[in-house]
Amino acid sequence: MAIVSLLVGLVGPFTIGSVERANAQAEALTLQNYFKRLSYLAYASQSPKQIELKTNTLKVLNVQTNEVKSRQFEYISFETGTLMLNKYGFFTPSTVSISYRKVEKTIDLNKLITDAKTQ
């Protein structure tokens, strides 16, 4: 019994770290899919959007209707800034920087949506 407890004590932190890393990566993919969806919705409705990024919160303002949607992330954090999404579904600026679990990543949003449309 003592040996099992010792092994669990040694392996436990690695298992928890692996689960948190997988959750962070899944959240990053969710964010990318969310940006793709926003692009599609802007194009389909011909409605520009303003996206505010702050810490771990993403707020989307529909410029025509003033409707605001907010989304929080547990593992991802953003550089504070504002993105514009035109009625054709393209972002300005076209990149966003995120960090999760001490990993810095820059996402090229317009490349993300144009690659998705060609598949």
N, C-alpha and C positions, 0 to 999 in steps of 0.2 A: 504494500500500500504506500509506503514511504517513497519507493522508487517511482511509482506512477505520479505521485504528487510532485516530485522533483522534476520529472519530465514535462508535466503540464506547466509548471512554473517556468521552465526554460523555453518551451515552444509557444506558450500563450501569447507573449508580446509580438512575436513574428506573425502569428495568425491574425491578430487584431490589426497590425500594420498592413497586412495584405488585403484585408477586407476594406479598410479605409482607403487604400490606394485604388482598389477596384471601384468603390463608390465615387471617388473623386473623378476617375476617368469616365465613368458612366454619366456623371453630371456634366462633364465637358462635352460629351457627345450629345446629351440632351440640349445643351445650350446651342450647339451648332445646328441641330434640327429645328430649334425654336427660331433662330435667325432665318433659316430657309423658309419656315412657315410664314414668318412676318413678311418676307419678301414676296411670297406668293399672294398673301392677303392684300398687300399694298397694290400689287399689279392687278389682281382680280377685281378689287373694288375701286381702282384708280384713285386711291386715297393716300396721300403722303402721311408719314408718321415721324415723330420725334422720339428718340430713344435716349433716356438718361441713364447713365451708369454711375453708381456710387457704391463703394465698398462691395457688398454682396447683393445689392438690389438693382434690378433692371426695371425701369418704368417706361411704358410705351404710351405715348399720347397720340391719338388720332387727331391730326391737325384740323380736319373738317368738322368732326363732331365733338371735339374736346373730351372724348371718352379716354379715361386713363386706366391702364391695366398694370399691375405691379407683380413682380415675381422675385422671390428671394432664393438664394442658393446657399447651401450649407458649406460646401467645400471650396467653391470658386469665389475669387474676389477680383474686382475690376479696378483699373485706373479710372478715376473720376473723369467724366467727360460726357459729351452729347454727340449722338449720331443722328443724321437725317436719312430717312428712307423715302425716296421719291416715289411718285405714282407708278413708275415703271419697275419698281422693285430693286433699285440699286442704292447702295449705302454711300454716304459721304460723312466722314472719311471712310475709306474702304477697309481699314484694319481696326481691330480691337485687341488690346492686350489683356490677358487674363493670367491669374496665377492660382495654382492649387498644389497643396502639399509641397511647397517650396520649388515648384516647377513653373517657370515663366513660359508663356506660349502666346504667339501672335497669330490671330486668325485673319486671313484675307477673306472678308465677307463676300465681295463681289466674285472672287474666284470660286468660293464655296457654292454660290448659287448658280453660276454659269456652268460649273462642272456637273452639278446635280441635274441641270436641265438637259444636258447632252447624253445622259446615261439612259 
